[in-house]
């Protein structure tokens, strides 16, 4: 049987109040607060927090506080430049 997180990641119906998901959301909010409260001269602390928030991001990731994270659903591949909206020529 799939966990609620596995269902969520598969795009299936899931219980958002599941204990694991609730704990992960709380942990994420606490890390975001810690990141946003970090001073400019605390680069090592910011890097540590970002590694916890986004483990697979690799070296050199930089997010300028204030940073907010919200849930979103991606329904297609995202281009390398991150732009999902393209203007059509007039």
mmCIF file as gemmi writes it, N, C-alpha and C atoms, coordinates in Angstrom:
data_model
loop_
_atom_site.group_PDB
_atom_site.id
_atom_site.type_symbol
_atom_site.label_atom_id
_atom_site.label_alt_id
_atom_site.label_comp_id
_atom_site.label_asym_id
_atom_site.label_entity_id
_atom_site.label_seq_id
_atom_site.pdbx_PDB_ins_code
_atom_site.Cartn_x
_atom_site.Cartn_y
_atom_site.Cartn_z
_atom_site.occupancy
_atom_site.B_iso_or_equiv
_atom_site.pdbx_formal_charge
_atom_site.auth_seq_id
_atom_site.auth_asym_id
_atom_site.pdbx_PDB_model_num
ATOM 1 N N . UNK Axp A 1 ? 0.838 -1.182 0 1 0 ? 1 A 1
ATOM 2 C CA . UNK Axp A 1 ? 0 0 0 1 0 ? 1 A 1
ATOM 3 C C . UNK Axp A 1 ? 0.886 1.249 0 1 0 ? 1 A 1
ATOM 4 N N . UNK Axp A 2 ? 0.534 2.211 -0.84 1 0 ? 2 A 1
ATOM 5 C CA . UNK Axp A 2 ? 1.317 3.436 -0.946 1 0 ? 2 A 1
ATOM 6 C C . UNK Axp A 2 ? 1.116 4.321 0.275 1 0 ? 2 A 1
ATOM 7 N N . UNK Axp A 3 ? 2.18 5.047 0.61 1 0 ? 3 A 1
ATOM 8 C CA . UNK Axp A 3 ? 2.043 6.06 1.654 1 0 ? 3 A 1
ATOM 9 C C . UNK Axp A 3 ? 1.327 7.268 1.057 1 0 ? 3 A 1
ATOM 10 N N . UNK Axp A 4 ? 0.865 8.156 1.917 1 0 ? 4 A 1
ATOM 11 C CA . UNK Axp A 4 ? 0.202 9.369 1.432 1 0 ? 4 A 1
ATOM 12 C C . UNK Axp A 4 ? 1.178 10.229 0.628 1 0 ? 4 A 1
ATOM 13 N N . UNK Axp A 5 ? 2.443 10.24 1.033 1 0 ? 5 A 1
ATOM 14 C CA . UNK Axp A 5 ? 3.448 11.003 0.287 1 0 ? 5 A 1
ATOM 15 C C . UNK Axp A 5 ? 3.65 10.399 -1.099 1 0 ? 5 A 1
ATOM 16 N N . UNK Axp A 6 ? 3.718 9.076 -1.188 1 0 ? 6 A 1
ATOM 17 C CA . UNK Axp A 6 ? 3.861 8.419 -2.486 1 0 ? 6 A 1
ATOM 18 C C . UNK Axp A 6 ? 2.672 8.735 -3.392 1 0 ? 6 A 1
ATOM 19 N N . UNK Axp A 7 ? 1.477 8.735 -2.818 1 0 ? 7 A 1
ATOM 20 C CA . UNK Axp A 7 ? 0.285 9.092 -3.592 1 0 ? 7 A 1
ATOM 21 C C . UNK Axp A 7 ? 0.392 10.534 -4.085 1 0 ? 7 A 1
ATOM 22 N N . UNK Axp A 8 ? 0.805 11.439 -3.194 1 0 ? 8 A 1
ATOM 23 C CA . UNK Axp A 8 ? 0.931 12.851 -3.551 1 0 ? 8 A 1
ATOM 24 C C . UNK Axp A 8 ? 1.916 13.021 -4.706 1 0 ? 8 A 1
ATOM 25 N N . UNK Axp A 9 ? 3.08 12.387 -4.595 1 0 ? 9 A 1
ATOM 26 C CA . UNK Axp A 9 ? 4.11 12.516 -5.616 1 0 ? 9 A 1
ATOM 27 C C . UNK Axp A 9 ? 3.695 11.889 -6.943 1 0 ? 9 A 1
ATOM 28 N N . UNK Axp A 10 ? 2.789 10.916 -6.88 1 0 ? 10 A 1
ATOM 29 C CA . UNK Axp A 10 ? 2.285 10.266 -8.092 1 0 ? 10 A 1
ATOM 30 C C . UNK Axp A 10 ? 1.117 11.024 -8.706 1 0 ? 10 A 1
ATOM 31 N N . UNK Axp A 11 ? 0.688 12.116 -8.067 1 0 ? 11 A 1
ATOM 32 C CA . UNK Axp A 11 ? -0.429 12.893 -8.578 1 0 ? 11 A 1
ATOM 33 C C . UNK Axp A 11 ? -1.778 12.277 -8.285 1 0 ? 11 A 1
ATOM 34 N N . UNK Axp A 12 ? -1.821 11.391 -7.302 1 0 ? 12 A 1
ATOM 35 C CA . UNK Axp A 12 ? -3.064 10.728 -6.917 1 0 ? 12 A 1
ATOM 36 C C . UNK Axp A 12 ? -3.696 11.471 -5.741 1 0 ? 12 A 1
ATOM 37 N N . UNK Axp A 13 ? -4.946 11.135 -5.462 1 0 ? 13 A 1
ATOM 38 C CA . UNK Axp A 13 ? -5.6 11.699 -4.28 1 0 ? 13 A 1
ATOM 39 C C . UNK Axp A 13 ? -4.869 11.21 -3.039 1 0 ? 13 A 1
ATOM 40 N N . UNK Axp A 14 ? -4.677 12.125 -2.079 1 0 ? 14 A 1
ATOM 41 C CA . UNK Axp A 14 ? -3.97 11.78 -0.842 1 0 ? 14 A 1
ATOM 42 C C . UNK Axp A 14 ? -4.542 12.6 0.304 1 0 ? 14 A 1
ATOM 43 N N . UNK Axp A 15 ? -4.206 12.193 1.513 1 0 ? 15 A 1
ATOM 44 C CA . UNK Axp A 15 ? -4.661 12.891 2.717 1 0 ? 15 A 1
ATOM 45 C C . UNK Axp A 15 ? -3.609 13.924 3.106 1 0 ? 15 A 1
ATOM 46 N N . UNK Axp A 16 ? -3.876 15.219 2.91 1 0 ? 16 A 1
ATOM 47 C CA . UNK Axp A 16 ? -2.893 16.245 3.237 1 0 ? 16 A 1
ATOM 48 C C . UNK Axp A 16 ? -2.645 16.381 4.74 1 0 ? 16 A 1
ATOM 49 N N . UNK Axp A 17 ? -3.498 15.788 5.548 1 0 ? 17 A 1
ATOM 50 C CA . UNK Axp A 17 ? -3.325 15.853 6.996 1 0 ? 17 A 1
ATOM 51 C C . UNK Axp A 17 ? -2.574 14.648 7.547 1 0 ? 17 A 1
ATOM 52 N N . UNK Axp A 18 ? -2.034 13.82 6.649 1 0 ? 18 A 1
ATOM 53 C CA . UNK Axp A 18 ? -1.214 12.684 7.048 1 0 ? 18 A 1
ATOM 54 C C . UNK Axp A 18 ? -0.081 13.16 7.952 1 0 ? 18 A 1
ATOM 55 N N . UNK Axp A 19 ? 0.245 12.367 8.957 1 0 ? 19 A 1
ATOM 56 C CA . UNK Axp A 19 ? 1.251 12.766 9.951 1 0 ? 19 A 1
ATOM 57 C C . UNK Axp A 19 ? 2.602 13.097 9.309 1 0 ? 19 A 1
ATOM 58 N N . UNK Axp A 20 ? 3.088 12.235 8.421 1 0 ? 20 A 1
ATOM 59 C CA . UNK Axp A 20 ? 4.374 12.47 7.775 1 0 ? 20 A 1
ATOM 60 C C . UNK Axp A 20 ? 4.363 13.774 6.975 1 0 ? 20 A 1
ATOM 61 N N . UNK Axp A 21 ? 3.315 13.999 6.197 1 0 ? 21 A 1
ATOM 62 C CA . UNK Axp A 21 ? 3.232 15.218 5.391 1 0 ? 21 A 1
ATOM 63 C C . UNK Axp A 21 ? 3.13 16.454 6.266 1 0 ? 21 A 1
ATOM 64 N N . UNK Axp A 22 ? 2.371 16.363 7.332 1 0 ? 22 A 1
ATOM 65 C CA . UNK Axp A 22 ? 2.232 17.484 8.256 1 0 ? 22 A 1
ATOM 66 C C . UNK Axp A 22 ? 3.572 17.821 8.904 1 0 ? 22 A 1
ATOM 67 N N . UNK Axp A 23 ? 4.299 16.787 9.325 1 0 ? 23 A 1
ATOM 68 C CA . UNK Axp A 23 ? 5.615 17.014 9.939 1 0 ? 23 A 1
ATOM 69 C C . UNK Axp A 23 ? 6.601 17.622 8.946 1 0 ? 23 A 1
ATOM 70 N N . UNK Axp A 24 ? 6.563 17.147 7.698 1 0 ? 24 A 1
ATOM 71 C CA . UNK Axp A 24 ? 7.464 17.69 6.677 1 0 ? 24 A 1
ATOM 72 C C . UNK Axp A 24 ? 7.137 19.148 6.357 1 0 ? 24 A 1
ATOM 73 N N . UNK Axp A 25 ? 5.855 19.494 6.304 1 0 ? 25 A 1
ATOM 74 C CA . UNK Axp A 25 ? 5.477 20.896 6.075 1 0 ? 25 A 1
ATOM 75 C C . UNK Axp A 25 ? 5.95 21.776 7.219 1 0 ? 25 A 1
ATOM 76 N N . UNK Axp A 26 ? 5.782 21.288 8.449 1 0 ? 26 A 1
ATOM 77 C CA . UNK Axp A 26 ? 6.219 22.061 9.617 1 0 ? 26 A 1
ATOM 78 C C . UNK Axp A 26 ? 7.727 22.264 9.576 1 0 ? 26 A 1
ATOM 79 N N . UNK Axp A 27 ? 8.467 21.193 9.296 1 0 ? 27 A 1
ATOM 80 C CA . UNK Axp A 27 ? 9.934 21.283 9.22 1 0 ? 27 A 1
ATOM 81 C C . UNK Axp A 27 ? 10.361 22.265 8.124 1 0 ? 27 A 1
ATOM 82 N N . UNK Axp A 28 ? 9.7 22.227 6.991 1 0 ? 28 A 1
ATOM 83 C CA . UNK Axp A 28 ? 10.012 23.144 5.897 1 0 ? 28 A 1
ATOM 84 C C . UNK Axp A 28 ? 9.758 24.586 6.3 1 0 ? 28 A 1
ATOM 85 N N . UNK Axp A 29 ? 8.634 24.842 6.944 1 0 ? 29 A 1
ATOM 86 C CA . UNK Axp A 29 ? 8.328 26.216 7.382 1 0 ? 29 A 1
ATOM 87 C C . UNK Axp A 29 ? 9.368 26.721 8.381 1 0 ? 29 A 1
ATOM 88 N N . UNK Axp A 30 ? 9.813 25.845 9.29 1 0 ? 30 A 1
ATOM 89 C CA . UNK Axp A 30 ? 10.833 26.234 10.261 1 0 ? 30 A 1
ATOM 90 C C . UNK Axp A 30 ? 12.162 26.537 9.571 1 0 ? 30 A 1
ATOM 91 N N . UNK Axp A 31 ? 12.528 25.728 8.581 1 0 ? 31 A 1
ATOM 92 C CA . UNK Axp A 31 ? 13.764 25.987 7.836 1 0 ? 31 A 1
ATOM 93 C C . UNK Axp A 31 ? 13.667 27.278 7.034 1 0 ? 31 A 1
ATOM 94 N N . UNK Axp A 32 ? 12.507 27.548 6.432 1 0 ? 32 A 1
ATOM 95 C CA . UNK Axp A 32 ? 12.332 28.802 5.696 1 0 ? 32 A 1
ATOM 96 C C . UNK Axp A 32 ? 12.439 30.005 6.615 1 0 ? 32 A 1
ATOM 97 N N . UNK Axp A 33 ? 11.884 29.895 7.807 1 0 ? 33 A 1
ATOM 98 C CA . UNK Axp A 33 ? 12.009 30.992 8.769 1 0 ? 33 A 1
ATOM 99 C C . UNK Axp A 33 ? 13.471 31.203 9.145 1 0 ? 33 A 1
ATOM 100 N N . UNK Axp A 34 ? 14.175 30.083 9.376 1 0 ? 34 A 1
ATOM 101 C CA . UNK Axp A 34 ? 15.595 30.171 9.717 1 0 ? 34 A 1
ATOM 102 C C . UNK Axp A 34 ? 16.39 30.815 8.575 1 0 ? 34 A 1
ATOM 103 N N . UNK Axp A 35 ? 16.083 30.429 7.33 1 0 ? 35 A 1
ATOM 104 C CA . UNK Axp A 35 ? 16.756 31.021 6.173 1 0 ? 35 A 1
ATOM 105 C C . UNK Axp A 35 ? 16.462 32.51 6.085 1 0 ? 35 A 1
ATOM 106 N N . UNK Axp A 36 ? 15.208 32.868 6.211 1 0 ? 36 A 1
ATOM 107 C CA . UNK Axp A 36 ? 14.817 34.271 6.093 1 0 ? 36 A 1
ATOM 108 C C . UNK Axp A 36 ? 15.348 35.128 7.232 1 0 ? 36 A 1
ATOM 109 N N . UNK Axp A 37 ? 15.594 34.52 8.387 1 0 ? 37 A 1
ATOM 110 C CA . UNK Axp A 37 ? 16.135 35.263 9.533 1 0 ? 37 A 1
ATOM 111 C C . UNK Axp A 37 ? 17.661 35.352 9.518 1 0 ? 37 A 1
ATOM 112 N N . UNK Axp A 38 ? 18.315 34.558 8.653 1 0 ? 38 A 1
ATOM 113 C CA . UNK Axp A 38 ? 19.781 34.555 8.609 1 0 ? 38 A 1
ATOM 114 C C . UNK Axp A 38 ? 20.288 35.891 8.062 1 0 ? 38 A 1
ATOM 115 N N . UNK Axp A 39 ? 21.367 36.363 8.668 1 0 ? 39 A 1
ATOM 116 C CA . UNK Axp A 39 ? 21.965 37.637 8.248 1 0 ? 39 A 1
ATOM 117 C C . UNK Axp A 39 ? 22.802 37.448 6.984 1 0 ? 39 A 1
ATOM 118 N N . UNK Axp A 40 ? 23.09 38.537 6.312 1 0 ? 40 A 1
ATOM 119 C CA . UNK Axp A 40 ? 23.905 38.509 5.095 1 0 ? 40 A 1
ATOM 120 C C . UNK Axp A 40 ? 25.273 37.877 5.332 1 0 ? 40 A 1
ATOM 121 N N . UNK Axp A 41 ? 25.834 38.066 6.523 1 0 ? 41 A 1
ATOM 122 C CA . UNK Axp A 41 ? 27.18 37.539 6.805 1 0 ? 41 A 1
ATOM 123 C C . UNK Axp A 41 ? 27.155 36.089 7.296 1 0 ? 41 A 1
ATOM 124 N N . UNK Axp A 42 ? 26.02 35.418 7.219 1 0 ? 42 A 1
ATOM 125 C CA . UNK Axp A 42 ? 25.891 34.03 7.653 1 0 ? 42 A 1
ATOM 126 C C . UNK Axp A 42 ? 25.734 33.09 6.452 1 0 ? 42 A 1
ATOM 127 N N . UNK Axp A 43 ? 26.661 33.219 5.491 1 0 ? 43 A 1
ATOM 128 C CA . UNK Axp A 43 ? 26.574 32.444 4.249 1 0 ? 43 A 1
ATOM 129 C C . UNK Axp A 43 ? 26.626 30.938 4.513 1 0 ? 43 A 1
ATOM 130 N N . UNK Axp A 44 ? 27.456 30.499 5.444 1 0 ? 44 A 1
ATOM 131 C CA . UNK Axp A 44 ? 27.551 29.06 5.743 1 0 ? 44 A 1
ATOM 132 C C . UNK Axp A 44 ? 26.236 28.53 6.309 1 0 ? 44 A 1
ATOM 133 N N . UNK Axp A 45 ? 25.616 29.299 7.183 1 0 ? 45 A 1
ATOM 134 C CA . UNK Axp A 45 ? 24.321 28.88 7.758 1 0 ? 45 A 1
ATOM 135 C C . UNK Axp A 45 ? 23.267 28.813 6.66 1 0 ? 45 A 1
ATOM 136 N N . UNK Axp A 46 ? 23.248 29.805 5.767 1 0 ? 46 A 1
ATOM 137 C CA . UNK Axp A 46 ? 22.279 29.793 4.666 1 0 ? 46 A 1
ATOM 138 C C . UNK Axp A 46 ? 22.494 28.581 3.764 1 0 ? 46 A 1
ATOM 139 N N . UNK Axp A 47 ? 23.753 28.258 3.463 1 0 ? 47 A 1
ATOM 140 C CA . UNK Axp A 47 ? 24.053 27.109 2.612 1 0 ? 47 A 1
ATOM 141 C C . UNK Axp A 47 ? 23.58 25.812 3.27 1 0 ? 47 A 1
ATOM 142 N N . UNK Axp A 48 ? 23.785 25.682 4.574 1 0 ? 48 A 1
ATOM 143 C CA . UNK Axp A 48 ? 23.34 24.491 5.3 1 0 ? 48 A 1
ATOM 144 C C . UNK Axp A 48 ? 21.824 24.348 5.236 1 0 ? 48 A 1
ATOM 145 N N . UNK Axp A 49 ? 21.133 25.445 5.448 1 0 ? 49 A 1
ATOM 146 C CA . UNK Axp A 49 ? 19.667 25.43 5.421 1 0 ? 49 A 1
ATOM 147 C C . UNK Axp A 49 ? 19.172 25.043 4.027 1 0 ? 49 A 1
ATOM 148 N N . UNK Axp A 50 ? 19.779 25.609 2.993 1 0 ? 50 A 1
ATOM 149 C CA . UNK Axp A 50 ? 19.37 25.297 1.624 1 0 ? 50 A 1
ATOM 150 C C . UNK Axp A 50 ? 19.615 23.831 1.286 1 0 ? 50 A 1
ATOM 151 N N . UNK Axp A 51 ? 20.715 23.25 1.799 1 0 ? 51 A 1
ATOM 152 C CA . UNK Axp A 51 ? 20.976 21.824 1.572 1 0 ? 51 A 1
ATOM 153 C C . UNK Axp A 51 ? 19.888 20.973 2.222 1 0 ? 51 A 1
ATOM 154 N N . UNK Axp A 52 ? 19.383 21.417 3.37 1 0 ? 52 A 1
ATOM 155 C CA . UNK Axp A 52 ? 18.295 20.686 4.023 1 0 ? 52 A 1
ATOM 156 C C . UNK Axp A 52 ? 16.977 20.857 3.265 1 0 ? 52 A 1
ATOM 157 N N . UNK Axp A 53 ? 16.729 22.068 2.77 1 0 ? 53 A 1
ATOM 158 C CA . UNK Axp A 53 ? 15.485 22.334 2.049 1 0 ? 53 A 1
ATOM 159 C C . UNK Axp A 53 ? 15.443 21.649 0.686 1 0 ? 53 A 1
ATOM 160 N N . UNK Axp A 54 ? 16.573 21.697 -0.027 1 0 ? 54 A 1
ATOM 161 C CA . UNK Axp A 54 ? 16.625 21.197 -1.403 1 0 ? 54 A 1
ATOM 162 C C . UNK Axp A 54 ? 17.865 20.325 -1.549 1 0 ? 54 A 1
ATOM 163 N N . UNK Axp A 55 ? 17.813 19.087 -1.05 1 0 ? 55 A 1
ATOM 164 C CA . UNK Axp A 55 ? 19.004 18.238 -1.001 1 0 ? 55 A 1
ATOM 165 C C . UNK Axp A 55 ? 19.673 17.994 -2.347 1 0 ? 55 A 1
ATOM 166 N N . UNK Axp A 56 ? 18.936 17.886 -3.417 1 0 ? 56 A 1
ATOM 167 C CA . UNK Axp A 56 ? 19.526 17.565 -4.713 1 0 ? 56 A 1
ATOM 168 C C . UNK Axp A 56 ? 19.928 18.767 -5.54 1 0 ? 56 A 1
ATOM 169 N N . UNK Axp A 57 ? 19.947 19.956 -4.968 1 0 ? 57 A 1
ATOM 170 C CA . UNK Axp A 57 ? 20.193 21.174 -5.744 1 0 ? 57 A 1
ATOM 171 C C . UNK Axp A 57 ? 21.649 21.342 -6.154 1 0 ? 57 A 1
ATOM 172 N N . UNK Axp A 58 ? 22.563 20.702 -5.481 1 0 ? 58 A 1
ATOM 173 C CA . UNK Axp A 58 ? 23.97 20.838 -5.838 1 0 ? 58 A 1
ATOM 174 C C . UNK Axp A 58 ? 24.61 22.061 -5.204 1 0 ? 58 A 1
ATOM 175 N N . UNK Axp A 59 ? 25.881 22.244 -5.531 1 0 ? 59 A 1
ATOM 176 C CA . UNK Axp A 59 ? 26.648 23.353 -4.96 1 0 ? 59 A 1
ATOM 177 C C . UNK Axp A 59 ? 26.287 24.675 -5.63 1 0 ? 59 A 1
ATOM 178 N N . UNK Axp A 60 ? 26.438 25.757 -4.887 1 0 ? 60 A 1
ATOM 179 C CA . UNK Axp A 60 ? 26.282 27.088 -5.442 1 0 ? 60 A 1
ATOM 180 C C . UNK Axp A 60 ? 24.86 27.619 -5.485 1 0 ? 60 A 1
ATOM 181 N N . UNK Axp A 61 ? 23.905 26.875 -4.942 1 0 ? 61 A 1
ATOM 182 C CA . UNK Axp A 61 ? 22.521 27.37 -4.919 1 0 ? 61 A 1
ATOM 183 C C . UNK Axp A 61 ? 22.447 28.594 -4.03 1 0 ? 61 A 1
ATOM 184 N N . UNK Axp A 62 ? 21.793 29.631 -4.514 1 0 ? 62 A 1
ATOM 185 C CA . UNK Axp A 62 ? 21.614 30.849 -3.73 1 0 ? 62 A 1
ATOM 186 C C . UNK Axp A 62 ? 20.187 31.328 -3.909 1 0 ? 62 A 1
ATOM 187 N N . UNK Axp A 63 ? 19.477 31.504 -2.807 1 0 ? 63 A 1
ATOM 188 C CA . UNK Axp A 63 ? 18.144 32.103 -2.803 1 0 ? 63 A 1
ATOM 189 C C . UNK Axp A 63 ? 18.204 33.323 -1.912 1 0 ? 63 A 1
ATOM 190 N N . UNK Axp A 64 ? 17.791 34.442 -2.43 1 0 ? 64 A 1
ATOM 191 C CA . UNK Axp A 64 ? 17.837 35.684 -1.662 1 0 ? 64 A 1
ATOM 192 C C . UNK Axp A 64 ? 16.635 35.761 -0.735 1 0 ? 64 A 1
ATOM 193 N N . UNK Axp A 65 ? 16.87 35.797 0.58 1 0 ? 65 A 1
ATOM 194 C CA . UNK Axp A 65 ? 15.746 35.999 1.502 1 0 ? 65 A 1
ATOM 195 C C . UNK Axp A 65 ? 15.139 37.379 1.256 1 0 ? 65 A 1
ATOM 196 N N . UNK Axp A 66 ? 13.96 37.584 1.434 1 0 ? 66 A 1
ATOM 197 C CA . UNK Axp A 66 ? 12.893 36.75 1.939 1 0 ? 66 A 1
ATOM 198 C C . UNK Axp A 66 ? 12.431 35.793 0.857 1 0 ? 66 A 1
ATOM 199 N N . UNK Axp A 67 ? 12.402 34.513 1.209 1 0 ? 67 A 1
ATOM 200 C CA . UNK Axp A 67 ? 12.004 33.471 0.286 1 0 ? 67 A 1
ATOM 201 C C . UNK Axp A 67 ? 10.786 32.766 0.853 1 0 ? 67 A 1
ATOM 202 N N . UNK Axp A 68 ? 9.787 32.563 0.005 1 0 ? 68 A 1
ATOM 203 C CA . UNK Axp A 68 ? 8.573 31.872 0.412 1 0 ? 68 A 1
ATOM 204 C C . UNK Axp A 68 ? 8.371 30.658 -0.475 1 0 ? 68 A 1
ATOM 205 N N . UNK Axp A 69 ? 7.876 29.611 0.085 1 0 ? 69 A 1
ATOM 206 C CA . UNK Axp A 69 ? 7.634 28.38 -0.65 1 0 ? 69 A 1
ATOM 207 C C . UNK Axp A 69 ? 6.178 27.983 -0.465 1 0 ? 69 A 1
ATOM 208 N N . UNK Axp A 70 ? 5.545 27.595 -1.564 1 0 ? 70 A 1
ATOM 209 C CA . UNK Axp A 70 ? 4.156 27.182 -1.508 1 0 ? 70 A 1
ATOM 210 C C . UNK Axp A 70 ? 4.005 25.926 -2.357 1 0 ? 70 A 1
ATOM 211 N N . UNK Axp A 71 ? 2.941 25.227 -2.167 1 0 ? 71 A 1
ATOM 212 C CA . UNK Axp A 71 ? 2.702 24.017 -2.948 1 0 ? 71 A 1
ATOM 213 C C . UNK Axp A 71 ? 2.301 24.388 -4.358 1 0 ? 71 A 1
ATOM 214 N N . UNK Axp A 72 ? 2.804 23.646 -5.336 1 0 ? 72 A 1
ATOM 215 C CA . UNK Axp A 72 ? 2.356 23.813 -6.725 1 0 ? 72 A 1
ATOM 216 C C . UNK Axp A 72 ? 2.436 22.46 -7.402 1 0 ? 72 A 1
ATOM 217 N N . UNK Axp A 73 ? 1.677 22.325 -8.443 1 0 ? 73 A 1
ATOM 218 C CA . UNK Axp A 73 ? 1.64 21.073 -9.184 1 0 ? 73 A 1
ATOM 219 C C . UNK Axp A 73 ? 2.217 21.342 -10.568 1 0 ? 73 A 1
ATOM 220 N N . UNK Axp A 74 ? 3.213 20.559 -10.946 1 0 ? 74 A 1
ATOM 221 C CA . UNK Axp A 74 ? 3.819 20.674 -12.266 1 0 ? 74 A 1
ATOM 222 C C . UNK Axp A 74 ? 3.214 19.588 -13.135 1 0 ? 74 A 1
ATOM 223 N N . UNK Axp A 75 ? 2.614 19.987 -14.245 1 0 ? 75 A 1
ATOM 224 C CA . UNK Axp A 75 ? 1.927 19.023 -15.104 1 0 ? 75 A 1
ATOM 225 C C . UNK Axp A 75 ? 2.66 18.762 -16.407 1 0 ? 75 A 1
ATOM 226 N N . UNK Axp A 76 ? 3.821 19.4 -16.588 1 0 ? 76 A 1
ATOM 227 C CA . UNK Axp A 76 ? 4.62 19.159 -17.797 1 0 ? 76 A 1
ATOM 228 C C . UNK Axp A 76 ? 6.075 19.472 -17.493 1 0 ? 76 A 1
ATOM 229 N N . UNK Axp A 77 ? 6.961 19.116 -18.412 1 0 ? 77 A 1
ATOM 230 C CA . UNK Axp A 77 ? 8.376 19.416 -18.245 1 0 ? 77 A 1
ATOM 231 C C . UNK Axp A 77 ? 8.591 20.919 -18.19 1 0 ? 77 A 1
ATOM 232 N N . UNK Axp A 78 ? 9.544 21.325 -17.385 1 0 ? 78 A 1
ATOM 233 C CA . UNK Axp A 78 ? 9.895 22.74 -17.278 1 0 ? 78 A 1
ATOM 234 C C . UNK Axp A 78 ? 11.143 22.969 -18.119 1 0 ? 78 A 1
ATOM 235 N N . UNK Axp A 79 ? 11.131 23.971 -19.007 1 0 ? 79 A 1
ATOM 236 C CA . UNK Axp A 79 ? 12.304 24.24 -19.843 1 0 ? 79 A 1
ATOM 237 C C . UNK Axp A 79 ? 13.533 24.576 -18.993 1 0 ? 79 A 1
ATOM 238 N N . UNK Axp A 80 ? 14.709 24.403 -19.584 1 0 ? 80 A 1
ATOM 239 C CA . UNK Axp A 80 ? 15.961 24.65 -18.871 1 0 ? 80 A 1
ATOM 240 C C . UNK Axp A 80 ? 16.041 26.065 -18.317 1 0 ? 80 A 1
ATOM 241 N N . UNK Axp A 81 ? 15.443 27.038 -19.013 1 0 ? 81 A 1
ATOM 242 C CA . UNK Axp A 81 ? 15.496 28.417 -18.525 1 0 ? 81 A 1
ATOM 243 C C . UNK Axp A 81 ? 14.42 28.716 -17.491 1 0 ? 81 A 1
ATOM 244 N N . UNK Axp A 82 ? 13.573 27.725 -17.188 1 0 ? 82 A 1
ATOM 245 C CA . UNK Axp A 82 ? 12.559 27.875 -16.147 1 0 ? 82 A 1
ATOM 246 C C . UNK Axp A 82 ? 11.326 28.645 -16.556 1 0 ? 82 A 1
ATOM 247 N N . UNK Axp A 83 ? 11.271 29.123 -17.778 1 0 ? 83 A 1
ATOM 248 C CA . UNK Axp A 83 ? 10.129 29.933 -18.223 1 0 ? 83 A 1
ATOM 249 C C . UNK Axp A 83 ? 9.051 29.032 -18.804 1 0 ? 83 A 1
ATOM 250 N N . UNK Axp A 84 ? 7.885 29.053 -18.202 1 0 ? 84 A 1
ATOM 251 C CA . UNK Axp A 84 ? 6.771 28.225 -18.672 1 0 ? 84 A 1
ATOM 252 C C . UNK Axp A 84 ? 5.861 28.972 -19.646 1 0 ? 84 A 1
ATOM 253 N N . UNK Axp A 85 ? 5.983 30.287 -19.703 1 0 ? 85 A 1
ATOM 254 C CA . UNK Axp A 85 ? 5.096 31.045 -20.577 1 0 ? 85 A 1
ATOM 255 C C . UNK Axp A 85 ? 5.929 31.697 -21.674 1 0 ? 85 A 1
ATOM 256 N N . UNK Axp A 86 ? 5.555 31.449 -22.868 1 0 ? 86 A 1
ATOM 257 C CA . UNK Axp A 86 ? 6.234 32.014 -24.03 1 0 ? 86 A 1
ATOM 258 C C . UNK Axp A 86 ? 5.258 32.949 -24.751 1 0 ? 86 A 1
ATOM 259 N N . UNK Axp A 87 ? 5.757 34.077 -25.105 1 0 ? 87 A 1
ATOM 260 C CA . UNK Axp A 87 ? 4.903 35.007 -25.85 1 0 ? 87 A 1
ATOM 261 C C . UNK Axp A 87 ? 4.897 34.59 -27.308 1 0 ? 87 A 1
ATOM 262 N N . UNK Axp A 88 ? 3.721 34.605 -27.873 1 0 ? 88 A 1
ATOM 263 C CA . UNK Axp A 88 ? 3.581 34.312 -29.282 1 0 ? 88 A 1
ATOM 264 C C . UNK Axp A 88 ? 3.836 35.581 -30.074 1 0 ? 88 A 1
ATOM 265 N N . UNK Axp A 89 ? 4.51 35.486 -31.213 1 0 ? 89 A 1
ATOM 266 C CA . UNK Axp A 89 ? 4.744 36.688 -32.016 1 0 ? 89 A 1
ATOM 267 C C . UNK Axp A 89 ? 3.418 37.276 -32.482 1 0 ? 89 A 1
ATOM 268 N N . UNK Axp A 90 ? 3.371 38.592 -32.54 1 0 ? 90 A 1
ATOM 269 C CA . UNK Axp A 90 ? 2.149 39.278 -32.989 1 0 ? 90 A 1
ATOM 270 C C . UNK Axp A 90 ? 2.02 39.25 -34.475 1 0 ? 90 A 1
